[in-house]
Amino acid sequence: MYLMADILINVILAFLAGSLLLGLHRKIMARIQLRPGPPIIQYLLHSLKFFFKESSFPKTASMPFYIGIVVILAGIWVTGVIVGPVTQGSLMIIFGIYAIHKIVEHNSGSSSGSPYGKVSCVRAVFSAAGELPLFACIAILFLITGSMNISDIIAYQAVHGPLIYTAPLAAIMFFTLILTKSPYSPFAITKGKDIISGFETEHYGFLRGFIMLSESVAWYILLWLFLTIFFGPIGIIGYVIGMIVITAITAFINATTPMLNPNHSVMAQFTITLVCLVGSIVMLLIL
Amino acid sequence: MSITTIGGDLIGTIPLGDIVLYLNPLHLFLFVTIIVFTILIAVSRTETQVEAMFGSLDENKVSVGLKEFKHRRFLAIICGIATAGAMITGDLFNFTLFMALIGIVNIGIVSAVKQIDVLDSAYQYGLIAMMCGLPLFGGAAIILASTGTLSLFKLAMMPTVAPMTIFGALMMLVGIAGESGIAPFFASKAEMFRTPGSPFILIIHLSSLFIIVRAVEILLIIIHVI
């Protein structure tokens, strides 16, 4: 009973905090570009609004997959909340959740029959290179701490100090992943404006509501994970400050960096991963 | 033990002699997800691709015929079942067999398409998958030769790891990367997704990513004592 309440509270918290952080992200980007920008609460209002708007489905869509795929997206990020803040389980499951997120990008694009979604679908295959920094990062963490469980990693940091000092290059790899998932990211090739909104183009009404809800929760979970596995037990105020700072940094990068083309995006992620992985291994051997 | 520190606490084991099947939260999550996807794929109809025609106001609709639909749905379901098997197996050799089966049905899913670019892509992917069969099975064979077992449960309890075992694990990694068509081999595979036929083509990508997640767990189990 307590577990169910814990899950429910954490999911609502993740949705609200994630929505406000994404709203803040948009606001900071606008101010950097000398625009007033929408209110910070706008993303949250948009997400709620879509649940009450009229929904329509393309005649060419692959039903019921077209609907099921976004419900799965919401489901996996609720699982992310359970594995992360609630039970502090294995990072490997988070890795799996992130892989399914890629699948959803892939197939919500192709299931509508839209050519924009199809191009986004093909790009999603390329952008699976975003998995590489995450894999390399958690492998390094495993070699240092001897465990994939978040609770063990927190306990390790309580004794040995924050991992950001021991594995700074792994933190850079994880930050690359966060940057990839941030709105208007230079690596967000699946949602490039040359393909309208990519895989989201043909999802309206409550389906878009599910997508926006999932993106809010995903953003919160990624920031929570970064702060937890690199800074250890930092308390509520630490999390709030950390999440706002990371959101501001990504907003600054995204506002001043053009979107890369798919080949450059993949190679940039691949190069960052390779350099940081080799550097981390060298650091491990030396230290 | 590395099995619990990687995938979470053990939920249960099924000892079948040398091979011990085991289940932890990671396997359960991956297994349930792939089964849900496979069921959704089995009951869904395919998309119809719509593209504007050049030089006129007409549109071109490309759909999948009934015969091709049945053929691809069957192979997609087989691929889903093979992936589900790879998620819960506790035996390294079974994992490589599931991997090889996934590679074969991935090509089969797009083999009936009448688009030259897609068939070219499937052909190139097939060549890489065939070539990577050698390091895949060779790596598993080297691990068996150097440790005396293919049971992941027993490999996780090994007190030391021999250099040859690490070499075998790296060989397997190359084989898995090629068979599943991930970086740096995905260039041969991405064009396969241009074909109409969602949701069947989804299972190609899904199986690859899930295999990679499981492969990461297996490789970490093998090298855990470094």
Chai-1 contact restraints between the chains, C-beta under 6 A:
chainA,res_idxA,chainB,res_idxB,connection_type,confidence,min_distance_angstrom,max_distance_angstrom,comment,restraint_id
A,T60,B,E47,contact,1.0,0.0,6.0,A-B,restraint_1
A,T60,B,T48,contact,1.0,0.0,6.0,A-B,restraint_2
A,T60,B,V50,contact,1.0,0.0,6.0,A-B,restraint_3
A,S62,B,S44,contact,1.0,0.0,6.0,A-B,restraint_4
A,S62,B,T46,contact,1.0,0.0,6.0,A-B,restraint_5
A,S62,B,E47,contact,1.0,0.0,6.0,A-B,restraint_6
A,S62,B,S198,contact,1.0,0.0,6.0,A-B,restraint_7
A,S62,B,P199,contact,1.0,0.0,6.0,A-B,restraint_8
A,P64,B,S44,contact,1.0,0.0,6.0,A-B,restraint_9
A,F65,B,L40,contact,1.0,0.0,6.0,A-B,restraint_10
A,F65,B,S44,contact,1.0,0.0,6.0,A-B,restraint_11
A,F65,B,P199,contact,1.0,0.0,6.0,A-B,restraint_12
A,G68,B,L40,contact,1.0,0.0,6.0,A-B,restraint_13
A,G89,B,G8,contact,1.0,0.0,6.0,A-B,restraint_14
A,S90,B,G7,contact,1.0,0.0,6.0,A-B,restraint_15
A,S90,B,G8,contact,1.0,0.0,6.0,A-B,restraint_16
A,S90,B,L26,contact,1.0,0.0,6.0,A-B,restraint_17
A,M92,B,I6,contact,1.0,0.0,6.0,A-B,restraint_18
A,M92,B,G7,contact,1.0,0.0,6.0,A-B,restraint_19
A,M92,B,L26,contact,1.0,0.0,6.0,A-B,restraint_20
A,M92,B,E217,contact,1.0,0.0,6.0,A-B,restraint_21
A,I93,B,L26,contact,1.0,0.0,6.0,A-B,restraint_22
A,I93,B,F29,contact,1.0,0.0,6.0,A-B,restraint_23
A,F95,B,V213,contact,1.0,0.0,6.0,A-B,restraint_24
A,G96,B,F29,contact,1.0,0.0,6.0,A-B,restraint_25
A,G96,B,L30,contact,1.0,0.0,6.0,A-B,restraint_26
A,G96,B,V213,contact,1.0,0.0,6.0,A-B,restraint_27
A,A99,B,L209,contact,1.0,0.0,6.0,A-B,restraint_28
A,A99,B,V213,contact,1.0,0.0,6.0,A-B,restraint_29
A,I103,B,L206,contact,1.0,0.0,6.0,A-B,restraint_30
A,H106,B,H205,contact,1.0,0.0,6.0,A-B,restraint_31
A,N107,B,L202,contact,1.0,0.0,6.0,A-B,restraint_32
A,S110,B,S198,contact,1.0,0.0,6.0,A-B,restraint_33
A,S111,B,E47,contact,1.0,0.0,6.0,A-B,restraint_34
A,S111,B,S198,contact,1.0,0.0,6.0,A-B,restraint_35
A,G113,B,E47,contact,1.0,0.0,6.0,A-B,restraint_36
A,G113,B,T48,contact,1.0,0.0,6.0,A-B,restraint_37
A,G113,B,Q49,contact,1.0,0.0,6.0,A-B,restraint_38
A,G113,B,V50,contact,1.0,0.0,6.0,A-B,restraint_39
A,P115,B,E51,contact,1.0,0.0,6.0,A-B,restraint_40
A,C121,B,F193,contact,1.0,0.0,6.0,A-B,restraint_41
A,V122,B,A190,contact,1.0,0.0,6.0,A-B,restraint_42
A,V122,B,F193,contact,1.0,0.0,6.0,A-B,restraint_43
A,V125,B,A190,contact,1.0,0.0,6.0,A-B,restraint_44
A,V125,B,F193,contact,1.0,0.0,6.0,A-B,restraint_45
A,F126,B,A190,contact,1.0,0.0,6.0,A-B,restraint_46
A,A129,B,A183,contact,1.0,0.0,6.0,A-B,restraint_47
A,F135,B,V216,contact,1.0,0.0,6.0,A-B,restraint_48
A,F142,B,L220,contact,1.0,0.0,6.0,A-B,restraint_49
A,S147,B,T5,contact,1.0,0.0,6.0,A-B,restraint_50
A,M148,B,T5,contact,1.0,0.0,6.0,A-B,restraint_51
A,M148,B,I6,contact,1.0,0.0,6.0,A-B,restraint_52
